[in-house]
């Protein structure tokens, strides 16, 4: 069977500064790669932050994350994306998309080829991944992992974007039967103003 070439995309992925961050995503990917059924290059964006000073706590870890590293023989790229306090939830997918697109284009120009984008966490990662897939002509598989399905859709803008993502993904994966049985997020009256348009 031919090996699938994946671009794994997630903000939930370990790095040298946070070795246990999203370890469950890495563990699943390692098992998949070890099976010989897939190869993967990981793009795991981290929030941009200007200082590595310890007084900034968790934020400083983002600044110290290497641009590229190799973990368990898998290459991991960490492009930076802006995070805006208070307004971050609503615009996070767009900021993630705009910051990551140049990095993905550089990988493709370097000669790397991918058969699909393997995205983890529906919001904001899966939303941005579906937009990236449309722009780059790649199908996207999105894995739902918990609060991205049972909590975040309570907010109007994320709910609308999650609905678009579910419709636009080539496939969806739920990590548990309970998530699989979650009702799809339905719009409320306050959403009648329309859905956000797809970014360019």
C-alpha positions in Angstrom: 0.0 0.0 0.0 1.3 3.4 -0.9 2.4 5.7 1.9 0.2 8.7 2.5 2.2 12.0 2.7 0.6 14.1 5.5 0.9 17.7 6.6 -0.1 17.5 10.3 -1.4 20.8 11.5 -2.1 21.7 15.1 -1.3 24.2 17.8 -1.6 21.3 20.2 1.8 19.7 19.6 4.8 19.3 21.9 8.0 21.2 21.4 11.3 21.6 23.2 9.9 24.2 25.6 6.6 22.4 26.2 7.4 18.7 25.8 4.0 17.5 27.1 1.9 20.0 25.3 -0.6 18.1 23.2 1.4 14.9 23.7 -1.7 12.9 22.7 -1.5 14.3 19.1 2.2 13.4 18.9 1.6 9.9 20.2 -1.1 9.1 17.7 1.1 10.5 14.9 4.1 8.5 16.0 2.1 5.3 15.9 0.7 6.1 12.5 4.1 6.8 11.0 5.6 3.7 12.7 2.9 1.6 10.9 4.4 2.6 7.6 1.1 3.8 6.3 1.9 7.5 6.5 4.8 10.0 6.5 4.3 13.4 8.1 5.7 16.8 8.3 4.3 18.7 11.3 3.4 22.4 11.2 2.6 23.4 14.8 2.2 27.2 15.1 2.9 28.9 18.4 1.8 32.4 19.6 4.3 35.1 18.9 5.8 36.8 21.9 8.8 39.2 22.0 10.6 38.1 25.2 12.1 35.0 26.7 12.4 36.5 30.1 11.2 34.1 32.8 9.1 36.9 34.4 6.6 36.4 31.6 6.0 32.8 32.6 4.2 30.7 30.0 4.3 33.4 27.3 8.1 33.3 27.4 8.1 29.6 26.5 6.5 30.6 23.2 9.4 32.9 22.4 11.9 30.2 23.2 10.3 27.6 20.9 12.6 26.8 18.0 11.5 27.6 14.5 12.2 24.0 13.4 13.0 20.9 15.4 13.0 17.1 15.0 11.0 15.0 17.5 11.1 11.2 17.3 12.4 11.5 13.7 9.5 13.8 12.6 10.3 17.3 11.5 8.2 19.9 13.2 7.9 23.5 12.1 6.7 26.3 14.5 5.6 29.4 12.6 4.5 32.3 14.8 1.0 33.7 14.8 -0.4 36.7 16.6 -2.8 36.3 19.6 -5.0 39.2 20.5 -6.4 39.2 24.1 -10.2 39.6 24.5 -10.9 39.4 20.8 -8.8 36.3 20.2 -11.4 33.7 20.1 -13.4 35.2 17.3 -10.5 36.0 15.0 -8.0 33.2 16.0 -8.7 31.1 12.9 -8.0 34.0 10.5 -4.8 35.0 12.3 -3.7 31.4 12.3 -4.5 31.0 8.6 -2.7 34.2 7.5 0.4 33.5 9.6 0.7 29.9 8.5 0.0 30.2 4.7 3.5 31.6 3.9 5.2 28.8 5.9 3.2 26.1 4.0 4.0 27.7 0.6 7.7 27.7 1.5 7.5 23.9 2.2 5.8 23.3 -1.1 8.4 25.5 -3.0 11.2 23.5 -1.3 9.9 20.4 -3.1 7.8 18.8 -0.4 4.5 17.2 -1.5 1.5 16.3 0.5 -1.6 14.2 -0.1 -3.7 15.7 2.7 -3.7 18.0 5.7 -4.2 16.2 9.0 -5.7 18.8 11.4 -6.2 18.4 15.1 -8.8 20.3 17.2 -11.7 21.8 15.2 -11.5 25.4 16.4 -9.4 27.3 15.6 -7.0 24.8 14.0 -9.5 22.9 11.9 -11.1 26.1 10.6 -7.7 27.5 9.5 -6.7 24.1 8.1 -9.8 23.9 5.8 -9.1 27.4 4.6 -5.4 26.4 3.9 -6.6 23.3 2.2 -8.8 25.3 -0.2 -6.0 27.7 -1.0 -3.4 24.9 -1.6 -5.7 22.4 -3.2 -5.4 19.8 -0.5 -8.1 17.7 1.2 -8.4 18.2 5.0 -9.2 15.6 7.7 -10.1 17.2 11.0 -10.0 15.5 14.4 -12.4 16.6 17.1 -11.0 16.3 20.6 -13.4 17.7 23.2 -14.1 21.3 24.0 -13.8 22.2 20.3 -17.2 20.4 19.9 -18.9 20.5 23.2 -18.0 24.0 24.6 -16.7 26.4 21.9 -19.8 26.2 19.7 -21.7 28.0 22.4 -20.3 31.2 21.0 -21.9 32.6 17.9 -18.9 33.3 15.6 -17.0 30.0 16.4 -20.2 28.1 16.0 -20.7 29.5 12.4 -17.1 28.8 11.5 -17.3 25.2 12.9 -20.4 24.5 10.8 -18.5 25.7 7.7 -15.5 23.5 8.7 -17.6 20.4 9.1 -19.1 21.0 5.7 -15.7 21.8 4.1 -13.6 19.0 5.5 -13.0 15.8 3.5 -13.4 13.7 6.6 -14.0 14.1 10.4 -12.6 12.0 13.2 -13.9 11.9 16.8 -11.6 10.6 19.5 -14.5 9.1 21.5 -18.0 7.8 20.9 -19.3 10.6 23.1 -17.9 13.3 20.8 -19.1 11.5 17.7 -22.7 11.6 19.1 -22.5 15.3 19.9 -25.2 17.2 17.9 -23.9 19.5 15.2 -23.8 23.1 16.4 -27.0 24.8 15.3 -27.4 28.5 14.8 -29.4 30.8 17.1 -31.5 33.8 16.2 -28.6 36.2 16.9 -26.7 34.6 14.1 -29.2 35.7 11.4 -26.8 38.5 10.3 -24.9 35.9 8.2 -21.8 33.8 8.3 -18.3 35.2 8.1 -16.9 35.1 4.6 -14.0 32.9 3.6 -10.7 34.8 3.8 -8.6 35.5 0.7 
